[in-house]
Amino acid sequence: MKKPPFSPESLMMSYGYKPELSEGAIKCPIFQTSTFVFKNAEEGKAFFELAYGLREADKDEQPGLIYSRLNNPDLEILEERLSLWDGAESCAVFESGMSAISSVLFEFLEPGDLLLYSNPVYGGTDHFIKHVLKKFGIHTLGFKPGQSVEEIRQLVEASGMADRLAMVYLETPANPTNALIDIRACKELANSYSNPKKQVLTAVDNTYLGPLWQHPLKQGADLVLYSATKYIGGHSDVIAGACLGSKELITRLKTLRTFLGNMAGPWTGWLLLRSLETLKVRMEQQARNAQELADFLRDQEAVEKVYFLGHLKPEDGEQYRIFQNQCLSPGAMIAFLIKGGEKEAFAFLNHLKLFKLAVSLGSTESLAQHPASMTHAGVDPAERMEFGISDNLIRLSIGVEKAEDLIWDIRQALSHVNSWKEEAVPSLV
Ligand SMILES: *Cc1c(COP(=O)(O)O)cnc(C)c1O
């Protein structure tokens, strides 16, 4: 479809949908149907020829609707609209973020290949890389936050499997500490291991800042991944995922999706279409709130350190440089260290009144959680410390509420956390 000269937020209500095909309905209906009726046998044959790649499409010939595991209007329109934010050629939507991620790893890796990946990654991804890929004979090599591209290259060389490197998988900013990874530099690393027969792909999980505030494809990445459960869905009421990239790569991914059968259903597609209409206003309000909250937290006596991209300064060197080059906003995710340990962290969490104590992120309501015992409980304890996930770390996902109300809530919850003071008093005897 030719892209009209409007910004994505102007197109989210209409792009890719033709009311005349749906009785004039202004909104795309939910096409709750498993199969589609062909006008005649010749049409059915033509649709299948395209779906199975038996011949090239004629000029202006669109793939026809056959069966909802292959395609469905709610998914196709959603994929076209999602592509606009990242300026992607093509998009594939899945029933969860994990199914998008696992499908990408399955489609683009083969037994004997080496996967290089950043740490920490989302807990489900971590498990899939460490435990599932291994069963398929895929080698994996993780690098740590803060390692330079030169150090990462040395790691690849030392692995003895440099010639088998097939993909660089990144999650930036890293969850939960907001540590940044230079996408462009990693893409150059991938290129340096590519040859005319083999392109080493770079894939980026952009759930934390996308699709508004970071565009990995523009930084050179080949594939961008989302848990659409987060900002894209944005209302804590749907699980979904997406992958975007070139037509060539996404066609391969959609073919695997057809045979795994892990596409999103029409109801999920419809919910996300609705969510996309307010994506920008939601995310902008969330980012404004997050900046106010992060500034407030920084000044609190009970708070030891705040991890927020909006607080990066030139003195922070590499991290500041990456932020300037790669991110369009500090986003709406904050992590902070409370003075004390798990006891103090729990006292804070248990006294919140407006924030909800729940995992997930990017939704309209603000959420708080304790990574060490919740989202990252499955990570090896020694690695947890290396990644900065200590017992006094709290992660906040900021919603669209009134900033003053959120600040009120944090202030009153912090006022219940006093034990660190007692423990900090030096003994007089
Ligand atoms: C939630 C999340 C996932 C997994 O997505 P689901 O939709 O829960 O399957 C992957 N990556 C990141 C960064 C996430 O936050």
The ligand as a MOL file (V3000), in Angstrom:
LIG
                    3D

  0  0  0     0  0            999 V3000
M  V30 BEGIN CTAB
M  V30 COUNTS 15 15 0 0 0
M  V30 BEGIN ATOM
M  V30 1 C 6.7920 -8.6600 28.2180 0
M  V30 2 C 8.0130 -8.7100 27.4070 0
M  V30 3 C 8.2500 -9.7580 26.5120 0
M  V30 4 C 7.3020 -10.9310 26.3550 0
M  V30 5 O 6.0900 -10.5550 25.8010 0
M  V30 6 P 4.6940 -11.3200 26.0470 0
M  V30 7 O 3.7330 -10.5080 25.2850 0
M  V30 8 O 4.4670 -11.3540 27.5330 0
M  V30 9 O 4.8710 -12.7000 25.5030 0
M  V30 10 C 9.3950 -9.7060 25.7400 0
M  V30 11 N 10.2860 -8.6990 25.8740 0
M  V30 12 C 10.1120 -7.6880 26.7460 0
M  V30 13 C 11.1310 -6.6170 26.8460 0
M  V30 14 C 8.9760 -7.6610 27.5410 0
M  V30 15 O 8.8060 -6.6620 28.4130 0
M  V30 END ATOM
M  V30 BEGIN BOND
M  V30 1 1 1 2
M  V30 2 1 2 3
M  V30 3 2 2 14
M  V30 4 1 3 4
M  V30 5 2 3 10
M  V30 6 1 4 5
M  V30 7 1 5 6
M  V30 8 2 6 7
M  V30 9 1 6 8
M  V30 10 1 6 9
M  V30 11 1 10 11
M  V30 12 2 11 12
M  V30 13 1 12 13
M  V30 14 1 12 14
M  V30 15 1 14 15
M  V30 END BOND
M  V30 END CTAB
M  END
